[in-house]
Amino acid sequence: MQSDQKPTSPPTAPIFWQSFGYWLKLGFISFGGPAGQIAIMHEDLVVKRRWISEQRFLHALNYCMVLPGPEAQQLATYIGWLMHRTWGGIAAGMLFVLPSLCILIGLSGVYMAFGSVPAVAGALFGIKPAVTAIVLSAAWRIGSRALKSNGLRAIAALAFLAIFALNLPFPVIVLCAGLAGYLGNRFAPKQFSASGGHVGSAQAHGPAVIDDATPTPAHALFTWARFARVLALGVGLWLATMAGLTWRYGWDATLTQMAWFFTKAALLTFGGAYAVLPYVYQGAVAHFGWLSPAQMMDGLALGETTPGPLIMVVSFVGFVGGWTQSIFGGDSRLAAGAVAASVVTFFTFLPSFIFIFLGGPFIESTHGNLKYTAPLSGITAAVVGVIVNLALFFAYHVLWPHGWQGGFVWPALAIGAGASLALFRYKVGVIRIVVACGLAGLVWQWLQ
């Protein structure tokens, strides 16, 4: 019989290729949007493998939450960098995205060649309730560990009301939560201490490879020389690639305009993919005409059925734009779509790598310093409230897809309830739940 006693020593530190194998696997199973993806990483890296402690994980997550871009991909990049230097971060970040890009290129090619993907509607019918359950599970998981004081619970509740009732922009909520954490540290520091009322990760899960008290690795120490070097390399890579596209195709060419447009979009993605989708829709559909409104909706459906961050829908936008614009001629539309999708993905995610490699050393230097961690703890509390709002948003559109007057969808409730039971009661893995619910949706649509 297996003992419930917690381990007393940390596991053996993984070598680079062990981590590489995990990040590759994660790239294929990272369903459920950012909340679900963060939940998967927490379960694997904090609870099961103990590669990083609870506090270090949340400290990194807090930083990623305030950045523009996909926070789950940035968190993977951060942890990969912390464990195995720059190449570890590059591997983790790229493998989080590459499987999704390859799958989307394949599905987009089928979509454009044959006009539709008949199985998507049925699979989505089952996957959407599962995603709602995954988001609720993530809110509970993160909230139960992060909201350890009345002050943090109050911030979470106010953040929920701010976005649910007042429809305030996510960046405003983040700034207000950070300010509340800063002021709370000055007037009630015990309410905003990361350890206040919180069992340490060593007590909760056993010692980790990178534990609460583990010194910052030498490569993660902040220096201005390193900061300047990373900034020069990151901006230089962006300039060189943009200059190459402009020289080869011209500034007004489709690929060059995609590179410029999605660079701007990448810097506006505060609050996740849903926050930037209106901007992408306005530019890609209304201004450039790269795809139609119906195609944009189909792309969102494909993005929700593939692993990786939802912002990967921009890869579909790039593929369809490259295909419809025939940038390499009428006989090379598949190649045009694949190249355009790759260009869009590169310029969407490049800023995320730059932000992590630039700011990571400074964030590591603030670990355990309440002056810096209290604002970040406030932001994490606000994010819990925002995730709950997102779960309710999903639930409404799943259960009443045509509005309050359109009727209640009981089968979706049944699938969602089953997914919630599997997650909360039986701790079933996310990938198994997504597959099972997708199959249930297909069966239900077939019976209609």
MARLUMTI-672140 format. One record per residue (C-alpha): residue number from 1; x, y negated, z. Coordinates in Angstrom, 3 decimals, m for minus. Layout:
// residues N
@k NUM&c1 X&c2 Y&c3 Z
...
// end
This chain:
// residues 448
@k 1&c1 0.000&c2 0.000&c3 0.000
@k 2&c1 1.330&c2 m3.418&c3 m1.004
@k 3&c1 2.243&c2 m5.714&c3 1.870
@k 4&c1 0.699&c2 m9.191&c3 2.142
@k 5&c1 3.797&c2 m10.507&c3 3.882
@k 6&c1 5.295&c2 m13.522&c3 2.148
@k 7&c1 8.837&c2 m13.187&c3 0.763
@k 8&c1 11.539&c2 m14.847&c3 2.838
@k 9&c1 14.134&c2 m15.504&c3 0.139
@k 10&c1 13.862&c2 m17.166&c3 m3.284
@k 11&c1 13.844&c2 m15.024&c3 m6.440
@k 12&c1 16.854&c2 m14.814&c3 m8.718
@k 13&c1 17.126&c2 m17.917&c3 m10.884
@k 14&c1 16.076&c2 m17.096&c3 m14.470
@k 15&c1 18.603&c2 m17.428&c3 m17.256
@k 16&c1 17.792&c2 m19.610&c3 m20.255
@k 17&c1 16.459&c2 m16.763&c3 m22.405
@k 18&c1 14.123&c2 m15.548&c3 m19.664
@k 19&c1 12.626&c2 m19.012&c3 m19.518
@k 20&c1 12.544&c2 m19.136&c3 m23.329
@k 21&c1 10.450&c2 m15.950&c3 m23.353
@k 22&c1 8.001&c2 m17.416&c3 m20.856
@k 23&c1 7.581&c2 m20.702&c3 m22.756
@k 24&c1 7.017&c2 m18.758&c3 m25.984
@k 25&c1 4.309&c2 m16.687&c3 m24.302
@k 26&c1 2.733&c2 m19.821&c3 m22.844
@k 27&c1 2.527&c2 m21.354&c3 m26.314
@k 28&c1 0.202&c2 m18.524&c3 m27.376
@k 29&c1 m2.034&c2 m18.428&c3 m24.270
@k 30&c1 m2.349&c2 m22.126&c3 m23.377
@k 31&c1 m6.099&c2 m22.411&c3 m23.857
@k 32&c1 m8.447&c2 m24.552&c3 m21.795
@k 33&c1 m7.127&c2 m28.048&c3 m22.473
@k 34&c1 m4.669&c2 m29.831&c3 m20.160
@k 35&c1 m6.450&c2 m28.805&c3 m16.967
@k 36&c1 m6.475&c2 m25.153&c3 m17.971
@k 37&c1 m2.871&c2 m25.293&c3 m19.200
@k 38&c1 m1.680&c2 m26.895&c3 m15.963
@k 39&c1 m3.579&c2 m24.229&c3 m14.019
@k 40&c1 m1.815&c2 m21.479&c3 m16.004
@k 41&c1 1.614&c2 m23.002&c3 m15.343
@k 42&c1 0.848&c2 m23.458&c3 m11.664
@k 43&c1 m0.242&c2 m19.843&c3 m11.283
@k 44&c1 2.783&c2 m18.503&c3 m13.187
@k 45&c1 5.597&c2 m20.820&c3 m12.091
@k 46&c1 4.574&c2 m21.692&c3 m8.514
@k 47&c1 2.613&c2 m18.674&c3 m7.293
@k 48&c1 3.825&c2 m15.620&c3 m9.212
@k 49&c1 7.383&c2 m16.306&c3 m10.383
@k 50&c1 8.275&c2 m18.954&c3 m7.744
@k 51&c1 10.576&c2 m20.805&c3 m10.129
@k 52&c1 9.485&c2 m24.156&c3 m8.657
@k 53&c1 7.825&c2 m25.155&c3 m5.399
@k 54&c1 4.359&c2 m26.617&c3 m4.981
@k 55&c1 5.635&c2 m30.066&c3 m4.066
@k 56&c1 8.190&c2 m30.260&c3 m6.871
@k 57&c1 5.545&c2 m29.091&c3 m9.357
@k 58&c1 3.043&c2 m31.744&c3 m8.226
@k 59&c1 5.751&c2 m34.420&c3 m8.141
@k 60&c1 6.555&c2 m33.723&c3 m11.796
@k 61&c1 2.857&c2 m33.561&c3 m12.674
@k 62&c1 2.250&c2 m36.967&c3 m11.107
@k 63&c1 4.832&c2 m38.527&c3 m13.417
@k 64&c1 3.440&c2 m36.814&c3 m16.514
@k 65&c1 m0.057&c2 m38.045&c3 m15.658
@k 66&c1 0.967&c2 m41.701&c3 m15.982
@k 67&c1 2.641&c2 m41.244&c3 m19.371
@k 68&c1 0.947&c2 m41.552&c3 m22.739
@k 69&c1 0.780&c2 m38.198&c3 m24.472
@k 70&c1 m0.262&c2 m34.629&c3 m23.572
@k 71&c1 0.537&c2 m34.204&c3 m19.886
@k 72&c1 0.618&c2 m30.385&c3 m19.929
@k 73&c1 3.222&c2 m30.321&c3 m22.711
@k 74&c1 5.216&c2 m33.004&c3 m20.913
@k 75&c1 5.058&c2 m31.017&c3 m17.659
@k 76&c1 6.432&c2 m27.945&c3 m19.449
@k 77&c1 9.213&c2 m30.091&c3 m20.924
@k 78&c1 10.013&c2 m31.543&c3 m17.491
@k 79&c1 10.234&c2 m28.152&c3 m15.759
@k 80&c1 12.253&c2 m26.666&c3 m18.626
@k 81&c1 14.660&c2 m29.625&c3 m18.448
@k 82&c1 14.953&c2 m29.405&c3 m14.655
@k 83&c1 15.805&c2 m25.708&c3 m14.819
@k 84&c1 18.036&c2 m25.533&c3 m17.898
@k 85&c1 19.109&c2 m29.039&c3 m18.861
@k 86&c1 18.179&c2 m30.769&c3 m22.123
@k 87&c1 17.963&c2 m27.630&c3 m24.246
@k 88&c1 15.666&c2 m26.077&c3 m21.667
@k 89&c1 13.345&c2 m29.066&c3 m21.948
@k 90&c1 13.448&c2 m29.018&c3 m25.748
@k 91&c1 12.671&c2 m25.288&c3 m25.826
@k 92&c1 9.783&c2 m25.594&c3 m23.358
@k 93&c1 8.250&c2 m28.597&c3 m25.096
@k 94&c1 8.621&c2 m27.256&c3 m28.632
@k 95&c1 7.343&c2 m23.768&c3 m27.821
@k 96&c1 4.296&c2 m25.336&c3 m26.185
@k 97&c1 3.411&c2 m26.814&c3 m29.589
@k 98&c1 4.876&c2 m24.610&c3 m32.366
@k 99&c1 2.526&c2 m21.593&c3 m32.040
@k 100&c1 m0.474&c2 m23.925&c3 m32.191
@k 101&c1 0.979&c2 m25.747&c3 m35.210
@k 102&c1 1.560&c2 m22.495&c3 m37.119
@k 103&c1 m1.926&c2 m21.182&c3 m36.275
@k 104&c1 m3.560&c2 m24.481&c3 m37.250
@k 105&c1 m1.697&c2 m24.625&c3 m40.561
@k 106&c1 m2.974&c2 m21.130&c3 m41.352
@k 107&c1 m6.569&c2 m21.879&c3 m40.296
@k 108&c1 m6.525&c2 m25.235&c3 m42.082
@k 109&c1 m5.365&c2 m23.551&c3 m45.281
@k 110&c1 m8.262&c2 m21.082&c3 m45.053
@k 111&c1 m10.651&c2 m23.935&c3 m44.280
@k 112&c1 m9.587&c2 m26.037&c3 m47.258
@k 113&c1 m9.371&c2 m23.106&c3 m49.679
@k 114&c1 m12.705&c2 m21.494&c3 m48.840
@k 115&c1 m14.680&c2 m24.467&c3 m47.538
@k 116&c1 m15.638&c2 m23.135&c3 m44.115
@k 117&c1 m14.697&c2 m20.858&c3 m41.241
@k 118&c1 m17.925&c2 m18.929&c3 m40.558
@k 119&c1 m16.782&c2 m17.404&c3 m37.274
@k 120&c1 m15.931&c2 m20.742&c3 m35.640
@k 121&c1 m19.489&c2 m21.711&c3 m34.671
@k 122&c1 m20.203&c2 m18.434&c3 m32.916
@k 123&c1 m16.822&c2 m18.291&c3 m31.174
@k 124&c1 m17.148&c2 m21.908&c3 m30.043
@k 125&c1 m20.582&c2 m21.196&c3 m28.610
@k 126&c1 m18.918&c2 m18.827&c3 m26.150
@k 127&c1 m15.608&c2 m20.646&c3 m25.721
@k 128&c1 m17.118&c2 m24.003&c3 m24.715
@k 129&c1 m18.780&c2 m22.660&c3 m21.517
@k 130&c1 m15.507&c2 m20.866&c3 m20.729
@k 131&c1 m13.555&c2 m24.114&c3 m21.143
@k 132&c1 m15.999&c2 m25.837&c3 m18.781
@k 133&c1 m15.412&c2 m23.128&c3 m16.164
@k 134&c1 m11.624&c2 m23.373&c3 m16.644
@k 135&c1 m11.692&c2 m27.143&c3 m16.114
@k 136&c1 m13.778&c2 m26.756&c3 m12.946
@k 137&c1 m11.361&c2 m24.109&c3 m11.688
@k 138&c1 m8.405&c2 m26.406&c3 m12.322
@k 139&c1 m10.118&c2 m29.283&c3 m10.505
@k 140&c1 m10.706&c2 m27.016&c3 m7.514
@k 141&c1 m7.189&c2 m25.593&c3 m7.590
@k 142&c1 m5.413&c2 m28.958&c3 m7.843
@k 143&c1 m7.852&c2 m30.736&c3 m5.563
@k 144&c1 m7.645&c2 m28.173&c3 m2.788
@k 145&c1 m3.871&c2 m28.589&c3 m2.695
@k 146&c1 m3.531&c2 m32.313&c3 m3.414
@k 147&c1 m6.451&c2 m33.846&c3 m1.466
@k 148&c1 m5.139&c2 m33.206&c3 2.028
@k 149&c1 m6.325&c2 m36.450&c3 3.639
@k 150&c1 m9.458&c2 m38.587&c3 3.735
@k 151&c1 m7.638&c2 m41.396&c3 1.957
@k 152&c1 m6.786&c2 m39.186&c3 m1.028
@k 153&c1 m10.304&c2 m37.727&c3 m1.085
@k 154&c1 m11.703&c2 m41.260&c3 m1.172
@k 155&c1 m9.506&c2 m42.139&c3 m4.159
@k 156&c1 m10.695&c2 m39.003&c3 m5.982
@k 157&c1 m14.345&c2 m39.875&c3 m5.308
@k 158&c1 m13.892&c2 m43.496&c3 m6.401
@k 159&c1 m12.081&c2 m42.401&c3 m9.558
@k 160&c1 m14.972&c2 m40.092&c3 m10.401
@k 161&c1 m17.498&c2 m42.900&c3 m9.917
@k 162&c1 m15.334&c2 m45.333&c3 m11.894
@k 163&c1 m15.241&c2 m43.146&c3 m14.985
@k 164&c1 m18.675&c2 m41.500&c3 m14.612
@k 165&c1 m20.804&c2 m44.487&c3 m13.640
@k 166&c1 m18.756&c2 m47.516&c3 m14.747
@k 167&c1 m17.011&c2 m45.935&c3 m17.766
@k 168&c1 m13.736&c2 m47.636&c3 m16.864
@k 169&c1 m10.743&c2 m46.826&c3 m19.110
@k 170&c1 m8.429&c2 m44.120&c3 m17.795
@k 171&c1 m5.329&c2 m46.401&c3 m17.697
@k 172&c1 m7.224&c2 m48.837&c3 m15.442
@k 173&c1 m8.149&c2 m46.005&c3 m13.089
@k 174&c1 m4.533&c2 m44.793&c3 m12.994
@k 175&c1 m3.214&c2 m48.268&c3 m12.204
@k 176&c1 m5.784&c2 m48.807&c3 m9.466
@k 177&c1 m5.047&c2 m45.392&c3 m7.939
@k 178&c1 m1.311&c2 m46.080&c3 m7.961
@k 179&c1 m1.924&c2 m49.449&c3 m6.289
@k 180&c1 m4.180&c2 m47.789&c3 m3.702
@k 181&c1 m1.423&c2 m45.271&c3 m2.958
@k 182&c1 1.141&c2 m48.058&c3 m2.601
@k 183&c1 m1.067&c2 m50.066&c3 m0.224
@k 184&c1 m2.049&c2 m46.910&c3 1.638
@k 185&c1 1.607&c2 m46.139&c3 2.258
@k 186&c1 2.055&c2 m49.575&c3 3.831
@k 187&c1 m0.995&c2 m49.517&c3 6.088
@k 188&c1 m1.737&c2 m45.799&c3 6.661
@k 189&c1 1.343&c2 m43.795&c3 5.603
@k 190&c1 0.160&c2 m40.533&c3 7.152
@k 191&c1 m2.817&c2 m40.517&c3 4.793
@k 192&c1 m0.515&c2 m40.538&c3 1.756
@k 193&c1 2.331&c2 m38.313&c3 2.893
@k 194&c1 2.836&c2 m35.343&c3 0.580
@k 195&c1 3.372&c2 m33.109&c3 3.595
@k 196&c1 0.642&c2 m34.498&c3 5.783
@k 197&c1 m1.615&c2 m31.620&c3 6.718
@k 198&c1 m0.107&c2 m29.553&c3 3.914
@k 199&c1 1.588&c2 m26.218&c3 4.262
@k 200&c1 4.825&c2 m26.198&c3 2.324
@k 201&c1 5.240&c2 m23.999&c3 m0.702
@k 202&c1 7.661&c2 m21.776&c3 1.164
@k 203&c1 4.895&c2 m21.023&c3 3.666
@k 204&c1 2.174&c2 m20.739&c3 1.032
@k 205&c1 3.966&c2 m18.697&c3 m1.637
@k 206&c1 7.486&c2 m18.002&c3 m0.371
@k 207&c1 10.731&c2 m19.861&c3 m1.169
@k 208&c1 11.189&c2 m20.944&c3 m4.773
@k 209&c1 14.232&c2 m21.190&c3 m7.035
@k 210&c1 13.738&c2 m24.982&c3 m7.026
@k 211&c1 12.269&c2 m25.456&c3 m3.566
@k 212&c1 11.196&c2 m28.553&c3 m1.662
@k 213&c1 14.651&c2 m29.035&c3 m0.152
@k 214&c1 16.693&c2 m27.888&c3 m3.169
@k 215&c1 19.136&c2 m30.688&c3 m4.132
@k 216&c1 18.608&c2 m32.333&c3 m7.484
@k 217&c1 20.784&c2 m30.565&c3 m10.102
@k 218&c1 23.761&c2 m32.546&c3 m11.373
@k 219&c1 22.289&c2 m32.912&c3 m14.868
@k 220&c1 19.107&c2 m34.453&c3 m13.395
@k 221&c1 20.849&c2 m37.247&c3 m11.480
@k 222&c1 20.046&c2 m40.732&c3 m12.699
@k 223&c1 22.762&c2 m42.894&c3 m14.246
@k 224&c1 22.387&c2 m45.947&c3 m16.447
@k 225&c1 24.915&c2 m44.525&c3 m18.906
@k 226&c1 22.806&c2 m41.430&c3 m19.418
@k 227&c1 19.645&c2 m43.544&c3 m19.668
@k 228&c1 21.196&c2 m45.673&c3 m22.421
@k 229&c1 22.470&c2 m42.593&c3 m24.259
@k 230&c1 19.086&c2 m40.839&c3 m24.245
@k 231&c1 17.294&c2 m44.030&c3 m25.308
@k 232&c1 19.699&c2 m44.561&c3 m28.205
@k 233&c1 19.379&c2 m40.952&c3 m29.369
@k 234&c1 15.586&c2 m40.912&c3 m29.125
@k 235&c1 14.987&c2 m44.219&c3 m30.863
@k 236&c1 17.724&c2 m43.436&c3 m33.370
@k 237&c1 16.071&c2 m40.127&c3 m34.293
@k 238&c1 12.737&c2 m41.887&c3 m34.817
@k 239&c1 14.316&c2 m44.651&c3 m36.926
@k 240&c1 16.337&c2 m42.200&c3 m39.034
@k 241&c1 13.319&c2 m40.033&c3 m39.816
@k 242&c1 11.102&c2 m43.019&c3 m40.574
@k 243&c1 13.804&c2 m44.551&c3 m42.766
@k 244&c1 14.212&c2 m41.247&c3 m44.621
@k 245&c1 10.488&c2 m41.042&c3 m45.382
@k 246&c1 10.417&c2 m44.675&c3 m46.507
@k 247&c1 13.474&c2 m44.231&c3 m48.743
@k 248&c1 12.145&c2 m41.008&c3 m50.294
@k 249&c1 8.466&c2 m41.873&c3 m50.750
@k 250&c1 8.041&c2 m45.608&c3 m50.061
@k 251&c1 6.360&c2 m47.444&c3 m47.199
@k 252&c1 2.828&c2 m47.161&c3 m48.609
@k 253&c1 3.082&c2 m43.403&c3 m49.269
@k 254&c1 0.805&c2 m41.028&c3 m47.375
@k 255&c1 3.549&c2 m39.303&c3 m45.376
@k 256&c1 5.159&c2 m42.600&c3 m44.319
@k 257&c1 1.835&c2 m44.100&c3 m43.279
@k 258&c1 0.996&c2 m40.935&c3 m41.349
@k 259&c1 4.324&c2 m41.174&c3 m39.510
@k 260&c1 3.704&c2 m44.801&c3 m38.550
@k 261&c1 0.036&c2 m44.341&c3 m37.667
@k 262&c1 0.599&c2 m41.305&c3 m35.424
@k 263&c1 3.560&c2 m42.959&c3 m33.707
@k 264&c1 1.132&c2 m45.668&c3 m32.608
@k 265&c1 m1.473&c2 m43.054&c3 m31.670
@k 266&c1 1.089&c2 m41.206&c3 m29.529
@k 267&c1 1.676&c2 m44.354&c3 m27.486
@k 268&c1 m2.064&c2 m44.821&c3 m26.896
@k 269&c1 m2.935&c2 m41.346&c3 m25.627
@k 270&c1 m3.507&c2 m42.349&c3 m22.006
@k 271&c1 m6.202&c2 m40.137&c3 m20.551
@k 272&c1 m5.760&c2 m37.184&c3 m22.887
@k 273&c1 m6.788&c2 m36.356&c3 m26.416
@k 274&c1 m10.424&c2 m37.407&c3 m26.011
@k 275&c1 m9.315&c2 m40.946&c3 m25.193
@k 276&c1 m7.376&c2 m41.324&c3 m28.454
@k 277&c1 m9.758&c2 m39.476&c3 m30.776
@k 278&c1 m11.837&c2 m42.606&c3 m31.534
@k 279&c1 m8.638&c2 m44.384&c3 m32.641
@k 280&c1 m7.607&c2 m41.423&c3 m34.813
@k 281&c1 m11.117&c2 m41.212&c3 m36.280
@k 282&c1 m11.162&c2 m44.912&c3 m37.099
@k 283&c1 m7.774&c2 m44.823&c3 m38.803
@k 284&c1 m7.727&c2 m41.411&c3 m40.495
@k 285&c1 m11.366&c2 m41.364&c3 m41.626
@k 286&c1 m12.548&c2 m44.951&c3 m41.960
@k 287&c1 m9.341&c2 m46.765&c3 m42.938
@k 288&c1 m7.101&c2 m44.299&c3 m44.801
@k 289&c1 m9.750&c2 m41.824&c3 m45.966
@k 290&c1 m7.502&c2 m38.822&c3 m45.346
@k 291&c1 m10.550&c2 m36.727&c3 m44.425
@k 292&c1 m14.324&c2 m37.008&c3 m44.036
@k 293&c1 m16.299&c2 m37.342&c3 m40.789
@k 294&c1 m17.544&c2 m33.755&c3 m41.165
@k 295&c1 m13.979&c2 m32.509&c3 m41.665
@k 296&c1 m12.886&c2 m34.411&c3 m38.547
@k 297&c1 m15.534&c2 m32.595&c3 m36.506
@k 298&c1 m14.498&c2 m29.248&c3 m37.976
@k 299&c1 m10.898&c2 m30.055&c3 m37.066
@k 300&c1 m11.914&c2 m30.683&c3 m33.468
@k 301&c1 m13.628&c2 m27.288&c3 m33.438
@k 302&c1 m10.484&c2 m25.599&c3 m34.761
@k 303&c1 m8.377&c2 m27.458&c3 m32.193
@k 304&c1 m10.558&c2 m26.147&c3 m29.374
@k 305&c1 m10.249&c2 m22.541&c3 m30.564
@k 306&c1 m6.442&c2 m22.506&c3 m30.774
@k 307&c1 m3.840&c2 m22.612&c3 m27.981
@k 308&c1 m1.871&c2 m25.758&c3 m27.249
@k 309&c1 m2.925&c2 m29.311&c3 m26.366
@k 310&c1 m6.160&c2 m30.589&c3 m27.919
@k 311&c1 m4.226&c2 m33.490&c3 m29.433
@k 312&c1 m3.036&c2 m30.856&c3 m31.923
@k 313&c1 m6.184&c2 m31.774&c3 m33.846
@k 314&c1 m3.935&c2 m34.437&c3 m35.402
@k 315&c1 m2.070&c2 m31.613&c3 m37.161
@k 316&c1 m5.340&c2 m30.657&c3 m38.855
@k 317&c1 m5.834&c2 m34.298&c3 m39.820
@k 318&c1 m2.363&c2 m34.345&c3 m41.346
@k 319&c1 m2.927&c2 m31.066&c3 m43.197
@k 320&c1 m6.222&c2 m32.176&c3 m44.725
@k 321&c1 m4.751&c2 m35.572&c3 m45.613
@k 322&c1 m1.765&c2 m33.993&c3 m47.331
@k 323&c1 m4.038&c2 m31.549&c3 m49.177
@k 324&c1 m6.638&c2 m34.102&c3 m50.335
@k 325&c1 m4.035&c2 m36.690&c3 m51.331
@k 326&c1 m2.098&c2 m34.032&c3 m53.322
@k 327&c1 1.165&c2 m35.620&c3 m52.243
@k 328&c1 3.212&c2 m32.950&c3 m54.035
@k 329&c1 0.865&c2 m32.514&c3 m57.002
@k 330&c1 m2.281&c2 m30.471&c3 m57.566
@k 331&c1 m0.454&c2 m27.130&c3 m57.658
@k 332&c1 1.275&c2 m27.559&c3 m54.301
@k 333&c1 m1.567&c2 m28.486&c3 m51.974
@k 334&c1 m0.792&c2 m25.825&c3 m49.385
@k 335&c1 2.816&c2 m27.002&c3 m49.132
@k 336&c1 1.639&c2 m30.618&c3 m49.012
@k 337&c1 m0.730&c2 m29.843&c3 m46.149
@k 338&c1 1.904&c2 m27.907&c3 m44.200
@k 339&c1 4.514&c2 m30.683&c3 m44.586
@k 340&c1 2.019&c2 m33.408&c3 m43.653
@k 341&c1 0.884&c2 m31.443&c3 m40.576
@k 342&c1 4.518&c2 m31.006&c3 m39.523
@k 343&c1 5.309&c2 m34.714&c3 m40.010
@k 344&c1 2.263&c2 m35.747&c3 m37.975
@k 345&c1 3.148&c2 m33.295&c3 m35.182
@k 346&c1 6.761&c2 m34.514&c3 m35.054
@k 347&c1 5.828&c2 m38.178&c3 m34.683
@k 348&c1 3.028&c2 m37.412&c3 m32.214
@k 349&c1 5.247&c2 m35.467&c3 m29.799
@k 350&c1 8.656&c2 m37.156&c3 m30.186
@k 351&c1 7.739&c2 m39.946&c3 m27.699
@k 352&c1 6.819&c2 m37.324&c3 m25.085
@k 353&c1 10.319&c2 m35.825&c3 m25.162
@k 354&c1 11.896&c2 m39.280&c3 m24.947
@k 355&c1 9.749&c2 m40.234&c3 m21.933
@k 356&c1 10.643&c2 m37.043&c3 m20.046
@k 357&c1 14.393&c2 m37.178&c3 m20.698
@k 358&c1 14.483&c2 m40.911&c3 m19.907
@k 359&c1 12.360&c2 m40.947&c3 m16.765
@k 360&c1 12.944&c2 m37.462&c3 m15.355
@k 361&c1 16.190&c2 m38.317&c3 m13.515
@k 362&c1 14.590&c2 m41.345&c3 m11.867
@k 363&c1 11.549&c2 m39.304&c3 m10.795
@k 364&c1 13.827&c2 m36.621&c3 m9.330
@k 365&c1 15.637&c2 m39.304&c3 m7.344
@k 366&c1 12.317&c2 m40.334&c3 m5.740
@k 367&c1 11.429&c2 m36.818&c3 m4.547
@k 368&c1 10.509&c2 m36.961&c3 m0.866
@k 369&c1 10.607&c2 m40.777&c3 m0.754
@k 370&c1 7.148&c2 m41.846&c3 0.399
@k 371&c1 7.689&c2 m45.327&c3 m1.065
@k 372&c1 7.543&c2 m43.744&c3 m4.526
@k 373&c1 5.536&c2 m40.576&c3 m3.931
@k 374&c1 2.557&c2 m42.303&c3 m2.269
@k 375&c1 1.506&c2 m44.137&c3 m5.491
@k 376&c1 1.961&c2 m40.908&c3 m7.434
@k 377&c1 m0.115&c2 m39.001&c3 m4.863
@k 378&c1 m2.842&c2 m41.588&c3 m5.331
@k 379&c1 m2.719&c2 m41.010&c3 m9.076
@k 380&c1 m2.995&c2 m37.243&c3 m8.630
@k 381&c1 m6.053&c2 m37.767&c3 m6.424
@k 382&c1 m7.638&c2 m39.949&c3 m9.111
@k 383&c1 m6.899&c2 m37.338&c3 m11.757
@k 384&c1 m8.869&c2 m34.767&c3 m9.721
@k 385&c1 m11.902&c2 m37.045&c3 m9.913
@k 386&c1 m11.400&c2 m37.563&c3 m13.639
@k 387&c1 m11.128&c2 m33.793&c3 m14.229
@k 388&c1 m14.431&c2 m33.256&c3 m12.407
@k 389&c1 m16.021&c2 m35.865&c3 m14.665
@k 390&c1 m14.597&c2 m34.068&c3 m17.713
@k 391&c1 m16.097&c2 m30.782&c3 m16.505
@k 392&c1 m19.526&c2 m32.430&c3 m16.148
@k 393&c1 m19.148&c2 m33.992&c3 m19.611
@k 394&c1 m18.432&c2 m30.549&c3 m21.081
@k 395&c1 m21.267&c2 m28.937&c3 m19.136
@k 396&c1 m23.793&c2 m31.487&c3 m20.407
@k 397&c1 m22.800&c2 m31.040&c3 m24.053
@k 398&c1 m22.716&c2 m27.252&c3 m23.694
@k 399&c1 m26.049&c2 m26.857&c3 m21.902
@k 400&c1 m27.904&c2 m29.686&c3 m23.665
@k 401&c1 m26.129&c2 m29.885&c3 m27.065
@k 402&c1 m28.936&c2 m31.974&c3 m28.565
@k 403&c1 m29.521&c2 m34.240&c3 m25.554
@k 404&c1 m31.949&c2 m34.023&c3 m22.654
@k 405&c1 m34.908&c2 m33.731&c3 m25.039
@k 406&c1 m33.309&c2 m30.981&c3 m27.114
@k 407&c1 m33.826&c2 m28.089&c3 m24.725
@k 408&c1 m31.664&c2 m26.192&c3 m22.295
@k 409&c1 m29.338&c2 m23.459&c3 m23.678
@k 410&c1 m29.672&c2 m20.562&c3 m21.243
@k 411&c1 m27.188&c2 m18.221&c3 m22.979
@k 412&c1 m24.458&c2 m20.854&c3 m22.615
@k 413&c1 m25.244&c2 m21.074&c3 m18.885
@k 414&c1 m25.002&c2 m17.287&c3 m18.592
@k 415&c1 m21.614&c2 m17.206&c3 m20.351
@k 416&c1 m20.333&c2 m20.117&c3 m18.252
@k 417&c1 m21.528&c2 m18.492&c3 m15.033
@k 418&c1 m19.800&c2 m15.259&c3 m15.979
@k 419&c1 m16.572&c2 m17.130&c3 m16.751
@k 420&c1 m16.771&c2 m18.989&c3 m13.422
@k 421&c1 m17.321&c2 m15.728&c3 m11.519
@k 422&c1 m14.343&c2 m14.149&c3 m13.278
@k 423&c1 m12.129&c2 m17.152&c3 m12.479
@k 424&c1 m13.136&c2 m17.952&c3 m8.914
@k 425&c1 m14.031&c2 m14.510&c3 m7.549
@k 426&c1 m11.935&c2 m12.031&c3 m9.496
@k 427&c1 m8.997&c2 m14.257&c3 m10.586
@k 428&c1 m9.140&c2 m13.004&c3 m14.182
@k 429&c1 m6.546&c2 m14.522&c3 m16.528
@k 430&c1 m7.544&c2 m17.458&c3 m18.710
@k 431&c1 m6.699&c2 m15.783&c3 m22.016
@k 432&c1 m8.887&c2 m12.759&c3 m21.231
@k 433&c1 m11.773&c2 m15.021&c3 m20.272
@k 434&c1 m11.467&c2 m17.100&c3 m23.458
@k 435&c1 m11.382&c2 m13.985&c3 m25.656
@k 436&c1 m14.304&c2 m12.339&c3 m23.846
@k 437&c1 m16.446&c2 m15.469&c3 m23.973
@k 438&c1 m15.605&c2 m16.043&c3 m27.644
@k 439&c1 m16.737&c2 m12.491&c3 m28.428
@k 440&c1 m19.911&c2 m13.013&c3 m26.369
@k 441&c1 m20.629&c2 m16.136&c3 m28.401
@k 442&c1 m20.133&c2 m14.258&c3 m31.665
@k 443&c1 m22.496&c2 m11.505&c3 m30.527
@k 444&c1 m25.154&c2 m14.005&c3 m29.490
@k 445&c1 m24.938&c2 m15.890&c3 m32.787
@k 446&c1 m25.159&c2 m12.588&c3 m34.682
@k 447&c1 m28.325&c2 m11.660&c3 m32.774
@k 448&c1 m29.989&c2 m14.936&c3 m33.659
// end
